[in-house]
Amino acid sequence: MKVTMKQIAKEANVSVATVSHVINGTKHITEDKYNKIMQIIHKYNYKPNSTAKNLRQQKTKTAGMVVSSFPDSFITEMVYGVEERAREMGYNLLLVNTNEDKNYEEETINLLHSKMVDGIILSPTSNDIEYLNAFTDEDFPIVLVNRYNNIVQHAPKVTGDNVQTGYDATMHLLQHGHKKIGMIYGVSNVSTTDERIEGYKKALQQYNLPFNDSYFELGHATVSGGAAAAKSLLSRHSDITALFIQNDLMTIGAISQIKDLLLKIPDDIALIGFGDFASSSIIDPPVTNIVLPPDTIGKTAFDVLLNKINNPDYTKHIELPPSLITRQSCGCK
């Protein structure tokens, strides 16, 4: 029996329009209704008629890019990389900053999908992105960049090697003799944070040191958040002698707070930041940073999107390696 949209609507006790919105991603539907409708669609293995699909197959030469935050220099440079490659390939790019708002992210993906962009590059706000499967199951091209979750099927990924990033930064501080190393991170429940913590733990294990999750503090990826996190960490654990800080704005805030506490960098507190912001080399002392190549990540993400558009089965995960730029803040001369 070939089920119709009308029959799905009747079984789900919703309007045909609501079913259409779920299928075409044209409007945000409550999670309960969405899940109920998707269950029925899967139950009957319903396939929408081919008209919309045929429309979708006509290329618009427009792609969407959705990022979770914008003030961070790493994200800014990654976006520049995507824009540059898009222009080279004759594509227009629609850019949206969700400002770490998950609901807005879902609405944006629905909107871009309904506007018939050829595909979307997404740096998600959280690990809670199972909703993307409704799009990727229908072969709509989505590439996850910077952050990801393997819960999403059929989506290629372009990220830095964040486990290695956490490992390399922590190992460098351990090699300087630090055993009590604090970490200030920007956002919880995202792959970048989780994987850098995994790398941090691996480095501690190599030195047979215990892991203490009380050495971690959320800094909300802002200058004031970095300052507050440094103050909280150092007042809670006066034995901490080094910090690994996960973005440039928090690094600036933490340095300011450390100086307010009349502590010297690196003598009292050694420091490694993430992402090599413009003033890193002229701050006193100059800041050691571990960096992933944002421009290359951005350009690669767009190349992968074009590949996905042309090859629906393409699902590789490309990880780019970090490099450490050593200056005086970690104790290097």
C-alpha positions as CSV (number, residue, x, y, z in Angstrom):
1,M,0.0,0.0,0.0
2,K,1.4,3.4,-1.0
3,V,0.6,5.8,1.9
4,T,-0.2,9.5,1.2
5,M,0.6,12.6,3.1
6,K,-3.0,12.9,4.0
7,Q,-3.0,9.5,5.6
8,I,0.1,10.3,7.6
9,A,-1.5,13.5,8.8
10,K,-4.6,11.6,9.9
11,E,-2.6,9.0,11.8
12,A,-0.5,11.6,13.5
13,N,-3.6,13.8,14.2
14,V,-2.1,16.8,12.6
15,S,-2.7,18.9,9.5
16,V,-1.4,17.9,6.0
17,A,0.5,21.3,6.1
18,T,2.4,20.2,9.3
19,V,3.4,16.9,7.6
20,S,4.6,18.9,4.6
21,H,6.6,21.2,6.9
22,V,8.3,18.2,8.5
23,I,9.1,16.6,5.1
24,N,10.4,19.8,3.5
25,G,11.9,21.4,6.6
26,T,10.0,24.6,5.9
27,K,8.9,25.4,9.4
28,H,10.0,24.6,13.0
29,I,7.6,21.9,14.4
30,T,7.6,21.0,18.1
31,E,9.8,18.0,18.9
32,D,6.8,15.8,19.9
33,K,4.9,16.3,16.7
34,Y,8.1,16.1,14.6
35,N,9.0,12.7,16.2
36,K,5.5,11.3,15.9
37,I,5.3,12.2,12.2
38,M,8.8,10.9,11.5
39,Q,7.9,7.6,13.2
40,I,4.9,7.2,10.9
41,I,6.9,8.2,7.8
42,H,9.5,5.5,8.7
43,K,6.8,2.9,9.5
44,Y,5.4,3.1,6.0
45,N,8.7,3.9,4.4
46,Y,7.0,6.9,2.8
47,K,8.8,8.7,0.0
48,P,7.6,12.2,-1.1
49,N,6.7,12.7,-4.7
50,S,9.6,13.5,-7.0
51,T,8.6,17.1,-7.9
52,A,10.4,18.6,-4.9
53,K,13.4,16.3,-5.4
54,N,13.6,17.3,-9.1
55,L,13.6,20.9,-8.0
56,R,16.4,20.1,-5.5
57,Q,18.5,18.5,-8.2
58,Q,18.6,21.8,-10.1
59,K,21.7,23.5,-8.7
60,T,21.3,27.0,-7.3
61,K,25.1,27.6,-6.9
62,T,24.3,28.8,-3.4
63,A,25.5,27.1,-0.2
64,G,24.6,27.9,3.5
65,M,27.1,28.2,6.3
66,V,25.9,28.1,9.9
67,V,28.3,28.8,12.7
68,S,27.8,28.6,16.5
69,S,29.7,31.8,17.4
70,F,31.5,34.6,15.6
71,P,33.8,36.8,17.8
72,D,36.4,34.0,18.1
73,S,39.3,34.6,15.6
74,F,39.5,30.9,14.9
75,I,35.9,30.8,13.7
76,T,36.3,34.1,11.8
77,E,39.3,32.8,9.8
78,M,37.5,29.5,9.2
79,V,34.6,31.4,7.7
80,Y,37.0,33.4,5.5
81,G,38.4,30.1,4.2
82,V,34.9,28.9,3.3
83,E,34.0,32.2,1.6
84,E,37.2,32.3,-0.4
85,R,36.8,28.8,-1.7
86,A,33.1,29.4,-2.4
87,R,33.9,32.5,-4.6
88,E,36.6,30.6,-6.4
89,M,34.1,27.9,-7.3
90,G,31.4,30.4,-8.4
91,Y,29.1,29.9,-5.4
92,N,27.2,32.4,-3.3
93,L,27.4,31.8,0.5
94,L,24.6,32.5,3.0
95,L,26.2,32.9,6.4
96,V,24.3,32.6,9.7
97,N,25.7,32.9,13.3
98,T,23.4,31.0,15.7
99,N,25.2,32.5,18.8
100,E,25.2,29.0,20.5
101,D,21.3,28.9,20.3
102,K,20.2,25.4,19.4
103,N,16.6,26.2,18.5
104,Y,17.7,29.0,16.2
105,E,20.2,26.6,14.6
106,E,17.3,24.1,13.8
107,E,15.1,27.0,12.4
108,T,18.1,28.1,10.3
109,I,18.8,24.7,8.8
110,N,15.0,24.3,8.0
111,L,15.0,27.7,6.4
112,L,18.1,27.2,4.3
113,H,16.9,23.8,3.2
114,S,13.5,25.2,2.1
115,K,15.3,28.0,0.2
116,M,16.8,25.2,-1.9
117,V,20.5,25.9,-1.2
118,D,22.7,23.1,-2.7
119,G,24.0,22.1,0.7
120,I,25.0,23.4,4.2
121,I,28.3,23.6,6.2
122,L,27.4,23.5,9.9
123,S,29.4,24.1,13.1
124,P,26.8,23.0,15.6
125,T,25.9,24.5,18.9
126,S,25.9,21.1,20.8
127,N,26.1,17.3,20.4
128,D,22.3,17.3,20.3
129,I,22.0,17.2,16.4
130,E,20.1,14.0,15.7
131,Y,17.5,16.2,14.0
132,L,19.9,16.5,11.0
133,N,19.3,12.9,10.1
134,A,15.9,13.9,8.7
135,F,17.8,15.9,6.0
136,T,20.8,13.6,5.5
137,D,18.6,10.6,5.1
138,E,17.1,12.3,2.1
139,D,20.6,12.9,0.7
140,F,20.5,16.6,1.4
141,P,24.3,17.5,1.6
142,I,25.4,18.6,5.1
143,V,29.0,18.9,6.1
144,L,29.9,19.2,9.8
145,V,32.9,21.5,10.4
146,N,34.9,22.1,13.6
147,R,32.4,20.4,15.8
148,Y,30.5,17.1,15.1
149,N,28.7,14.2,16.5
150,N,28.7,10.7,15.0
151,I,25.0,10.4,15.7
152,V,24.5,12.2,12.4
153,Q,24.5,9.6,9.5
154,H,25.8,10.3,6.0
155,A,27.5,13.6,6.9
156,P,31.2,14.1,6.1
157,K,33.2,16.0,8.8
158,V,36.1,18.4,8.6
159,T,37.7,19.2,12.0
160,G,41.0,19.7,13.7
161,D,42.5,16.8,15.5
162,N,41.3,17.9,18.9
163,V,42.5,14.9,20.9
164,Q,46.0,15.6,19.6
165,T,45.5,19.3,20.4
166,G,44.7,18.6,24.0
167,Y,47.5,16.1,24.3
168,D,50.2,18.3,22.8
169,A,49.4,21.4,24.8
170,T,49.2,19.4,28.1
171,M,52.4,17.4,27.3
172,H,54.3,20.7,26.7
173,L,53.3,22.0,30.1
174,L,54.1,18.7,31.8
175,Q,57.6,18.8,30.1
176,H,58.1,22.2,31.8
177,G,57.5,20.4,35.1
178,H,53.9,21.3,35.8
179,K,51.7,18.7,37.4
180,K,48.7,20.7,38.4
181,I,47.3,22.0,35.1
182,G,43.9,23.8,34.9
183,M,41.8,24.0,31.8
184,I,39.4,26.9,30.9
185,Y,37.0,25.8,28.1
186,G,34.4,27.8,26.2
187,V,31.4,25.5,25.7
188,S,30.4,22.2,27.2
189,N,28.8,19.2,25.4
190,V,30.6,19.8,22.1
191,S,33.2,17.6,20.4
192,T,36.0,20.1,20.5
193,T,35.9,20.5,24.3
194,D,35.3,16.7,24.9
195,E,38.2,15.7,22.7
196,R,40.7,18.2,24.0
197,I,39.9,16.9,27.5
198,E,40.5,13.4,26.2
199,G,43.9,14.5,25.0
200,Y,44.6,16.2,28.3
201,K,43.8,13.0,30.2
202,K,46.1,10.9,27.8
203,A,49.0,13.2,28.6
204,L,48.4,13.0,32.4
205,Q,48.3,9.2,32.1
206,Q,51.7,9.2,30.4
207,Y,53.1,10.9,33.4
208,N,51.1,8.7,35.8
209,L,49.3,11.7,37.2
210,P,45.7,11.6,38.5
211,F,42.9,13.4,36.6
212,N,40.9,15.9,38.7
213,D,37.8,17.4,37.0
214,S,37.8,20.2,39.6
215,Y,40.7,21.7,37.6
216,F,38.2,22.5,34.8
217,E,36.2,25.8,34.5
218,L,33.7,27.0,32.0
219,G,34.7,30.4,30.6
220,H,31.8,31.0,28.1
221,A,34.3,31.9,25.3
222,T,34.4,35.5,26.4
223,V,36.9,37.9,27.9
224,S,34.9,38.4,31.1
225,G,34.2,34.6,31.3
226,G,37.9,33.8,30.9
227,A,38.8,36.3,33.7
228,A,36.1,34.9,36.0
229,A,37.1,31.3,35.3
230,A,40.8,32.0,36.0
231,K,39.8,33.7,39.3
232,S,37.6,30.8,40.3
233,L,40.1,28.1,39.4
234,L,43.1,29.8,41.1
235,S,41.1,30.6,44.3
236,R,39.8,27.0,44.5
237,H,43.2,25.4,43.7
238,S,46.1,27.6,44.7
239,D,48.4,24.7,43.8
240,I,47.6,25.1,40.0
241,T,50.8,26.2,38.3
242,A,49.7,26.2,34.6
243,L,46.6,26.9,32.5
244,F,45.5,25.6,29.1
245,I,42.8,28.0,27.7
246,Q,40.5,27.1,24.9
247,N,40.0,30.3,23.0
248,D,41.7,33.7,22.4
249,L,39.1,35.9,24.2
250,M,39.3,33.8,27.4
251,T,43.1,33.9,27.2
252,I,43.0,37.7,27.2
253,G,40.6,37.7,30.2
254,A,42.7,35.1,32.1
255,I,45.9,37.1,31.6
256,S,44.2,40.2,32.8
257,Q,42.9,38.4,35.9
258,I,46.3,36.7,36.6
259,K,48.0,40.2,36.6
260,D,45.2,41.6,38.8
261,L,46.1,38.8,41.3
262,L,49.7,40.0,41.2
263,L,50.9,36.7,39.8
264,K,53.7,36.5,37.2
265,I,53.4,34.7,33.9
266,P,55.1,32.2,33.5
267,D,56.9,32.1,36.9
268,D,53.7,31.7,39.0
269,I,51.3,30.6,36.3
270,A,52.4,29.2,32.9
271,L,49.9,29.5,30.1
272,I,49.0,28.0,26.7
273,G,46.2,29.4,24.6
274,F,44.3,28.1,21.6
275,G,44.3,29.9,18.3
276,D,47.0,32.4,17.5
277,F,45.2,35.8,17.8
278,A,46.9,38.9,16.3
279,S,48.3,40.4,19.5
280,S,49.7,37.0,20.9
281,S,53.3,38.0,20.0
282,I,53.2,41.5,21.6
283,I,51.4,40.7,24.9
284,D,53.8,40.8,27.9
285,P,54.9,38.0,28.0
286,P,54.2,36.8,24.5
287,V,51.6,34.0,24.5
288,T,52.3,30.4,23.5
289,N,49.4,29.0,21.5
290,I,48.4,25.7,20.1
291,V,46.8,26.2,16.7
292,L,44.7,24.3,14.2
293,P,44.6,25.8,10.7
294,P,41.2,27.6,10.5
295,D,41.6,28.8,6.9
296,T,42.5,25.3,5.6
297,I,39.7,23.8,7.6
298,G,37.3,26.3,6.0
299,K,38.5,25.7,2.4
300,T,38.5,21.9,2.9
301,A,35.0,22.0,4.3
302,F,33.8,23.7,1.1
303,D,35.7,21.3,-1.1
304,V,34.0,18.4,0.9
305,L,30.6,20.0,0.4
306,L,31.1,20.1,-3.4
307,N,32.2,16.5,-3.3
308,K,29.1,15.6,-1.2
309,I,26.8,17.4,-3.7
310,N,28.3,15.4,-6.5
311,N,28.9,12.1,-4.6
312,P,26.0,11.5,-2.1
313,D,27.9,8.5,-0.6
314,Y,30.9,10.6,0.4
315,T,31.1,10.5,4.3
316,K,34.8,10.9,5.2
317,H,36.1,12.5,8.4
318,I,39.1,14.7,7.6
319,E,41.1,15.8,10.6
320,L,43.9,18.4,10.4
321,P,46.9,18.4,12.8
322,P,47.7,21.1,15.3
323,S,51.0,22.9,15.7
324,L,52.4,24.6,18.8
325,I,53.7,28.2,18.5
326,T,56.0,28.5,21.5
327,R,56.7,31.9,23.2
328,Q,57.4,32.9,26.7
329,S,54.0,32.4,28.5
330,C,54.6,28.7,28.9
331,G,58.1,29.0,30.3
332,C,60.0,28.7,27.0
333,K,62.8,31.2,26.6
